[in-house]
Amino acid sequence: MSVSQTSDATDLGAPAAPAARPIPWRLLLGFVLPVGGALLWEAAVRGGLAEGRLMPPPSRILQTLAELASSGDLWLHIQATVARVVAGFALGVLAGTLLGALAGASGLARALLDPTLQGLRAIPSIAWVPLFILWLGIFEASKVALIAVGVAFPVYLGTLGAILSIDRKIIEVGRVFRLSGPALVRRIMLPAVLPHYVIALRSGLGLGWMFVVAAEFMGASEGLGYLLVDGQQLGKPAQIIAAIVVFAVLGKATDAILVALTTPLLRWQDVAVRS
């Protein structure tokens, strides 16, 4: 058999590598549902099939956003909200990671901490508001503390679950190769924990954006949560939905940033499906 025939046979026998889809098309696919839904609602309101008073069409929402942006109010509110989420996220990640690592590494610490933390995790976010106002006042400290509480619990649970799910056999393999304690953590335990930990961070970030709304109900004079309250009190549904849209955009953007920052840490994974 000739070299070319051998090459052809090898190509026929080997499974074809999946063709990589262009990244721009994949990004555009994510806009199909929201943009399509917005266009349909716009058409329904303009055609007289629906009333746009309580649920304004996208054109009116965009107009409201443009007015807020031109006056400078939108950027002021975005800056205030993002600053609170970043501060609360950092504190919540620190607390959740430390508590999760402690409870995962020690059975005694887990028996001591986990029941209390699981009970606190079930408390609704709004229930913390009067307590934090009483303790910390109505200024930034209480708002950041509330966001940190929302972030800490999913990070704690993800860290704890990741540590408890480490396969005992890979630990034994590390000991067979006589890895020291720090080397065992760095080369075996940390890679085993990271995928679950990244998911916990993303969950915590999502809850941080949810908790910031409750935080900004606590007497805030600026922030996207304030825009929601102001729109409700003054009967401005377009302003309310505009603030919700900005929340959605910022939440997605920060999640994408977190994924981009953590992706290099997970390149070692040999997974069936990659994003």
C-alpha positions in Angstrom: 0.0 0.0 0.0 1.4 3.4 -0.9 2.0 6.2 1.6 -0.9 8.2 0.2 -3.2 5.3 0.6 -2.1 4.6 4.1 -2.6 8.3 4.9 -6.1 8.2 3.4 -7.0 5.0 5.4 -5.7 6.6 8.6 -7.8 9.7 7.9 -10.9 7.6 7.3 -10.4 5.6 10.4 -9.8 8.5 12.7 -12.7 10.4 14.1 -13.0 13.8 12.5 -12.2 16.7 14.9 -15.3 18.9 15.5 -15.1 22.1 13.5 -14.7 25.1 15.8 -17.5 27.6 15.4 -16.4 31.2 15.0 -16.5 33.0 18.3 -18.4 36.1 16.9 -21.3 33.9 15.8 -21.5 32.3 19.2 -21.6 35.7 20.9 -24.3 36.8 18.5 -26.4 33.8 19.4 -26.7 35.0 22.9 -28.6 38.1 21.7 -31.2 36.2 19.8 -33.7 35.7 22.6 -33.5 39.2 24.3 -33.4 41.2 21.1 -36.0 39.0 19.4 -38.3 39.4 22.4 -37.8 43.1 22.5 -38.6 43.5 18.8 -41.7 41.5 19.2 -42.9 43.6 22.1 -42.1 46.8 20.2 -44.1 45.6 17.3 -47.0 44.6 19.5 -47.2 48.0 21.2 -46.8 49.9 17.9 -49.5 47.7 16.2 -52.0 48.3 19.0 -52.0 44.7 20.1 -50.7 45.5 23.6 -50.7 48.5 25.9 -47.3 49.9 26.7 -48.2 51.9 29.8 -47.1 49.5 32.5 -44.7 47.5 30.3 -43.1 50.2 28.1 -41.7 49.2 24.7 -38.0 49.0 24.2 -37.9 52.4 22.4 -39.2 54.1 25.5 -36.8 52.3 27.7 -33.8 53.2 25.5 -35.0 56.8 25.5 -35.1 56.8 29.3 -31.6 55.3 29.4 -30.4 58.0 27.0 -31.9 60.8 29.2 -30.3 59.3 32.3 -27.0 59.0 30.6 -27.0 62.5 29.1 -27.8 64.0 32.5 -24.9 62.0 34.1 -27.2 60.3 36.6 -26.9 56.9 35.1 -23.1 56.8 35.4 -23.3 58.0 39.0 -25.8 55.3 39.9 -23.8 52.6 38.1 -20.6 53.6 39.8 -22.2 53.5 43.3 -23.7 50.1 42.7 -20.6 48.5 41.1 -18.4 49.8 44.0 -20.7 48.2 46.6 -20.9 44.9 44.7 -17.1 44.8 44.3 -16.5 45.5 48.0 -19.1 43.1 49.2 -18.0 40.4 46.8 -14.3 40.7 48.0 -15.3 40.4 51.7 -17.8 37.6 51.0 -15.3 35.5 49.0 -12.7 35.9 51.7 -15.1 34.9 54.5 -16.7 32.1 52.5 -13.4 30.6 51.3 -11.8 30.6 54.8 -14.8 29.1 56.5 -15.3 26.5 53.7 -11.6 25.5 53.8 -11.7 25.2 57.5 -14.8 23.1 57.6 -13.6 21.0 54.7 -10.2 20.3 56.2 -11.4 19.5 59.7 -14.3 17.2 60.7 -14.4 18.9 64.1 -14.7 22.4 62.6 -17.3 21.1 60.2 -19.4 19.7 63.0 -19.0 23.0 64.9 -19.6 25.5 62.1 -21.8 23.8 59.4 -25.1 23.6 61.2 -25.1 27.2 62.2 -24.0 28.4 58.8 -26.6 26.3 57.0 -29.3 27.8 59.3 -28.1 31.4 58.6 -28.0 30.6 54.9 -31.7 30.0 54.9 -32.5 33.5 56.3 -34.0 35.8 53.6 -31.8 38.7 52.5 -34.5 41.3 53.5 -34.5 39.9 57.1 -30.9 41.1 57.6 -31.8 44.7 56.6 -33.2 46.0 59.9 -30.4 44.3 61.9 -27.6 45.8 59.8 -29.2 49.2 59.9 -29.3 48.9 63.7 -25.7 47.8 63.9 -24.0 49.7 61.2 -26.4 52.6 60.3 -27.8 53.3 56.9 -24.5 54.2 55.2 -22.1 52.2 53.1 -21.0 49.8 55.8 -24.4 48.1 56.2 -24.9 47.9 52.4 -21.5 46.2 51.9 -22.1 43.9 54.8 -25.4 42.7 53.4 -23.8 42.0 50.0 -21.0 40.2 51.7 -23.4 37.9 53.5 -25.1 37.0 50.2 -21.8 36.2 48.6 -20.3 34.3 51.5 -22.8 31.5 51.8 -22.6 30.0 48.2 -18.8 30.4 48.3 -18.6 28.6 51.6 -20.9 25.8 50.4 -19.0 25.5 47.1 -15.6 25.4 48.8 -16.8 22.9 51.4 -18.3 20.6 48.8 -15.3 20.8 46.5 -12.9 19.7 49.3 -15.2 16.9 50.5 -15.5 15.6 46.9 -11.8 15.1 46.3 -11.2 11.5 45.3 -9.3 9.7 48.0 -7.4 7.7 45.4 -5.6 10.7 44.0 -4.5 11.7 47.5 -3.1 8.2 47.9 -1.3 8.5 44.6 0.3 11.7 45.7 1.5 10.0 48.9 2.9 7.1 46.9 5.0 9.6 45.0 6.1 11.0 48.4 4.7 14.5 47.8 5.1 16.8 50.8 2.1 18.5 52.4 2.4 21.8 50.4 3.2 19.9 47.2 0.2 17.6 47.7 -2.1 20.7 48.1 -0.6 22.5 45.1 -0.4 19.7 42.6 -3.4 17.5 43.6 -5.9 19.1 46.0 -6.0 22.6 44.5 -6.6 21.4 40.9 -9.3 19.1 42.2 -11.0 21.9 44.0 -10.7 24.7 41.5 -13.5 23.8 39.0 -16.1 23.6 41.8 -14.7 26.7 43.4 -15.0 28.8 40.2 -18.7 27.8 40.0 -19.1 28.8 43.6 -17.6 32.2 42.8 -20.0 32.7 39.9 -22.9 31.8 42.2 -21.7 34.2 44.8 -21.3 37.0 42.3 -24.9 36.5 41.0 -26.2 36.6 44.6 -24.1 39.7 45.2 -26.0 41.5 42.4 -29.3 40.3 43.9 -28.4 41.4 47.4 -27.3 44.9 46.3 -30.9 45.7 45.4 -32.0 44.9 49.0 -28.9 46.8 50.3 -29.8 49.9 48.3 -33.3 49.9 49.7 -31.7 50.9 53.0 -31.9 54.6 52.6 -29.6 54.9 49.5 -29.6 58.2 47.6 -27.7 56.8 44.7 -27.4 53.4 43.0 -29.5 51.3 40.6 -31.6 50.2 43.5 -32.4 53.8 44.2 -33.5 54.2 40.6 -35.9 51.2 41.1 -37.4 52.8 44.3 -37.6 56.2 42.7 -39.4 54.8 39.6 -41.9 52.9 41.8 -42.7 55.9 43.9 -43.1 58.3 41.0 -44.9 55.8 38.7 -42.1 55.5 36.1 -42.2 52.0 34.7 -39.7 52.8 32.0 -37.2 53.9 34.6 -37.8 50.7 36.6 -37.3 48.4 33.6 -34.3 50.5 32.4 -32.6 49.9 35.8 -33.4 46.2 35.6 -31.8 46.1 32.1 -28.7 47.8 33.4 -28.6 45.3 36.3 -28.8 42.4 33.7 -26.0 43.9 31.5 -23.7 44.6 34.5 -24.3 41.1 36.0 -23.5 39.4 32.7 -20.5 41.6 32.1 -19.0 40.9 35.5 -19.7 37.2 35.2 -17.9 37.2 31.8 -14.9 39.0 33.4 -14.8 36.4 36.2 -14.9 33.5 33.7 -12.1 35.1 31.6 -9.9 35.5 34.7 -10.4 32.0 35.9 -10.3 30.2 32.5 -6.4 30.0 32.4 -6.5 28.2 35.8 -8.7 25.4 34.3 -7.0 24.8 31.0 -5.5 21.6 32.3 -9.0 20.0 32.3 -9.6 17.3 29.7 -13.4 17.8 29.3 -15.8 16.5 26.7 -17.3 19.9 25.9 -15.5 23.2 26.0 -17.1 26.6 25.8 
